[in-house]
């Protein structure tokens, strides 16, 4: 999971991209990068850290130009602490291309071997995004045959990318001297939308990045579709996949996306309200409402679900945890030790809301169980008589291979365990989960007509981490094991071996 943005305008875009990345910071806090283009030259700055820390005034001044890309990174493959694996990535041929990518390629290892042995291209990092860039660059080189670049040629290259690449990918790229390209995988697993303003075209991972910077959401980029915006702002689009079908990742609506976003015609906030509504029925069948004194959300993604649940059950809704906003989202922090340490730094209890009460805690999901166990203990330490825990999502039982950091079964508290076994590990008095069908119906119910008035045609969802059904249809146990071996991990401070050995002028 990463956040990406691309802009073509008739005015400088560095500040606009910076502002959009701030709105997408929830999608990645490991690294950030921006590249701009002036005439045919690229200007790039990227580094580890949050957007506000990576870009200083001197960095912004060195990013001139009227078109550019940006990314906030949350690593799921490669080295979590490598600055070289921060995006954008760049290749100088053909034309000069920079690229940002949100998703995860499931056949990256095979593609890397092909690139070396057949395409004769060099990959210098463990990032699947660099693999994707080189596949596209190779196909664009083949498609042009030394001829001038046209949108039709670009779409031919994208068509070949779809045929070679497997997995999830939302991509934005700049082709030096020509324009901006954006495309989405044939299942639309990761989100990508298109917006516009006066003499400006913007693409971004979430609608909030458009609306928050003063632009109007035009539509979502369709699965398999590619759009090309030339440097004069003219937009060309074409369906480049053989059999596209819209099956977005349902975890975007459960947790990943901001509540004020709409993805593929579905309001994230409304989806979470609906999840709370269906969860309320599950709670009634497990714990009588008269045994619950108060409903308390675990900030922040669970708040809409908790509010709706409390209203339907006729129970008081209270804020029992205060969040330190200067600690990152624990789910997306690399390294289990870092996650465990940061839970109590991230949340502090309001003792008066717990003391002597039976509390129902509501969370958006339970992945590793570490945070849940710590929070339940915090509630007990604050004096709660009983602590019940409800999850707006079903048990996370299977690894995710499409760009969310849950790649190994052994890390998932629900894998091969009953609800009672999970309850015992977490330490709560009762544990209530959403069911898979209820989750899908709740999110689908939040779908509305798109900005163009057309009803969004969803073929379903990728809910693989809940039901084990991988929508690309090509995932085996061996694939999962291989991707787990290549997951992002490590210890901060380790030597960055991905960096090319260049002499230090000092």
C-alpha positions, 0 to 999 in steps of 0.5 A: 500500500502506497499513495501516488499522485501525478499532475500535468498543468500550465503552472509549477506543480511542486507545491500541489504534489507536496500538498496531495502527498500530505493528504495521502500520508496515511497510505505510507510513512516510510519514505516520500519522493517527488519528481518534476519535469522542466522541458526534457529534464527530470528533477527528483528528491526522495528520502526516508521519512514523512512528507513534512520531513523529507521536503524542506524549502531548499528541496522544493525550490529544486523541483521546477516544472509544470508536470510531476509525480509523487509517492508516499511509500509503505514497503511490502517488498524489498528493504524497508530501510533503503532510500534507493527503494523510495520512489519515483524510479527512473530509467533513461531509455527509451525517452527517459521515464520516471514511475511511481507504483502502488501495489505488489507484483506477484510474479516479480521474481520471474519478471526479473529473470526475464529482464536480465536474460531476455530483455537485457535490462538491469535491476539494481534493487529488490523493489518490484516497482523497479521491475515494473518500470523496466518491463514498461520501458522495454515494451515501449521501446519495442512499440516505438521501433525508433518512431515518434511517440504517440498515445497509441504507441504508449497504449500498445506498450501498456497492453503488453505490460498487462500480458506480462505482469501479474498482481496489483498495480496502480501506476503513474509515469512521466515520459520525458518531453511527452506527457504523463501516463496512468494505468491500473491492473485488469482487476482494479485491485488498488485504487486510482482516480482522475480529476481536473481543474483549470488547465490541470489534470491530476491522478491520485490514489484517493479522491481526497487528494483531489478534493483537498487540493481544490480539484474536482473528481472526474471519475475513477480510472477503470481496471485495465484502462490507461490514460495519457495526458500530453504536455498541453493537457490533452487527455487520451484514454484506452482500455488495454486489458483483454478481460478487465473486471472490477474487483477492488481490495475490500481492505481499502474500505475496512482500514486503508483509505481515508473516510472522506474518500470515495473509491470506485463509487463507494463512499468509504465513510458510508461503507464503515457505517454499514459495517457497524450496522451489520456488526451490531447484529453479530454483537446481539447474538453474542453479548446481550446489550444490557450487559454492555455499559458503553461502546468505545472505538479504537481510533481512528478507522473504527469510529464510524462503525462504532458510532453506528453500532452504538446507535442501533443497540441504544448504548452510549458511545464514548471516546475512551482512548486519546491518540498521539497523532505524532506516532505513525499507524502501527499496522504499517510500521516495519518490524514487530518490535516497533509495533509493540513498543508504539501501541502505548505511545500511540494511545492513552486511556481516559480512565473515567470511561472504563472504571467499573464498566463493561466496555465494548471495544470496536476495532476496524480489524484484527491482524496480528493481535498484538495491538488488540491484546495490548489495548484490552490490557490497557482497558483492564488496567483502567478499571474495566470490569469486563472487556468485550472486543468487536471487529468490523471485519472478519478474521484475517486468516490468509496472507495478502499478496497484493500490497498489504503487509500481511504476507505470512500466515504465522503472523496472523492471529486468526490463521488456523485458530478458532474464535475462542482460541483468538479470544484467549490470546487477546485476553478479552471476555468476548470476541465478536467478528463480522462475517465475510458475506456481511462485510461484502454486502455492507461495502457494496451497499455504499456504492452510488452513481459515479460522478458521471451519473453512471452506476459503478459496475463491480464484479465483486471484491478482493477479500483474499485475506479474509476468504483465501480467494485470490482474484488474479487466480494464479496464487499458490502456496509456493507463491505465498511462501516465496513472497513472504521470503522477499517481504520488507523487513530488517533493522533500521540502521543496517547498511543499505546494500542497494545503493550504487557505490559512487565515490564521495567527493568529500 
